[in-house]
Amino acid sequence: MQSTLTGREGLLSGKGREDGVRGSVILEDPNIRLSRKAMAAALTAAGFPIKASTLACKATRGGGPPFQRFGPYPLYPWGPALAWAEAQLSPLVTSTSELNEIRRRKRRGERSAVSSLSAE
């Protein structure tokens, strides 16, 4: 099935399915490679709001999703980029104080920062 996402971000085309939310696409092929602009649009459509300029900054400084070069063009494989975005999520919490406690424990190097709070 061929689906497309069009809009301000540009054109994203690839094998996928419509998810019913503002014409966005959920890509099914994890190996499909997308341009930086298309990847930003796809991640945003998947619920991870990010701009192409942020991906460009992270490509320079590090800490972003993996990509390859095709000549001068960066290409991002969908599967690893989605996994990267999911890894950026915090654990589920019911208040900001829980999140602050998790961050404090991580800074101190306590391994059970997440598991001890979720057990409560």
C-alpha positions in Angstrom: 0.0 0.0 0.0 1.4 3.4 -0.9 0.6 6.3 1.4 1.8 9.9 1.5 2.0 12.7 4.0 1.9 16.2 2.6 2.0 19.5 4.3 4.3 22.3 5.4 7.0 19.8 6.3 7.2 18.5 2.7 6.3 15.3 1.0 6.7 11.9 2.7 6.0 8.9 0.7 6.6 5.2 1.5 4.9 2.0 2.3 2.6 2.5 5.3 -0.9 2.8 6.5 -3.1 5.8 7.4 -3.6 6.1 11.1 -6.6 8.5 10.8 -4.9 11.5 12.5 -4.6 14.5 10.2 -3.6 12.4 7.2 -0.4 11.2 8.9 1.4 7.9 8.0 2.7 5.2 10.2 5.5 3.5 8.2 5.5 -0.3 8.2 8.9 -0.9 6.7 11.6 -0.2 9.3 14.3 -0.1 6.6 12.8 2.7 4.6 15.2 5.7 4.5 13.9 9.2 4.8 15.4 12.6 4.3 15.9 14.7 7.3 12.8 16.8 6.6 10.7 13.7 5.9 12.0 12.0 9.1 11.0 15.1 11.2 7.5 15.0 9.7 7.2 11.2 10.2 8.4 11.3 13.8 6.1 14.2 14.5 3.2 12.3 12.9 4.1 9.3 15.1 3.7 11.5 18.3 7.3 12.6 18.7 7.4 16.4 17.8 10.8 17.3 16.4 12.0 19.7 13.7 14.4 19.0 10.9 16.8 21.6 12.3 16.9 19.7 15.6 17.9 16.5 13.7 20.6 18.5 11.9 22.0 19.9 15.2 22.0 16.4 16.7 23.7 15.0 13.6 26.5 17.5 14.2 26.8 17.4 18.0 25.7 13.8 18.6 22.9 12.3 20.5 20.4 12.0 17.6 19.1 9.0 15.6 21.5 7.1 13.4 21.7 8.1 9.8 23.7 7.4 6.6 24.9 9.7 3.9 24.0 9.3 0.2 26.3 11.9 -1.3 25.6 15.1 0.5 22.1 13.9 1.7 21.5 12.5 5.2 19.1 9.5 5.1 17.5 8.2 8.3 16.2 4.6 8.5 12.7 4.6 10.0 13.1 1.7 12.5 16.2 2.9 14.3 15.0 6.5 14.3 11.7 5.5 15.9 13.6 3.4 18.5 15.7 6.4 19.2 12.6 8.6 19.7 11.0 6.0 22.0 14.2 5.8 24.1 14.0 9.6 24.7 10.7 9.1 26.6 10.7 9.3 30.4 9.0 6.6 32.4 5.3 7.0 33.1 4.8 9.1 36.2 1.7 10.6 37.9 3.4 13.9 39.0 6.5 16.0 38.2 7.9 15.2 41.7 8.2 11.6 40.7 10.1 12.6 37.6 12.4 14.8 39.6 13.1 11.9 42.0 14.0 9.6 39.1 16.4 12.3 37.7 17.9 12.8 41.1 18.5 9.1 41.6 20.0 8.8 38.1 22.5 11.6 38.9 23.5 9.7 42.0 24.0 6.5 40.1 21.2 4.5 41.8 20.3 1.7 39.4 16.8 1.2 40.8 15.6 4.7 40.3 12.8 3.7 38.0 11.9 0.3 39.4 11.7 1.4 43.0 9.3 4.3 42.2 7.1 2.1 40.0 6.8 -0.5 42.7 5.3 2.1 45.1 
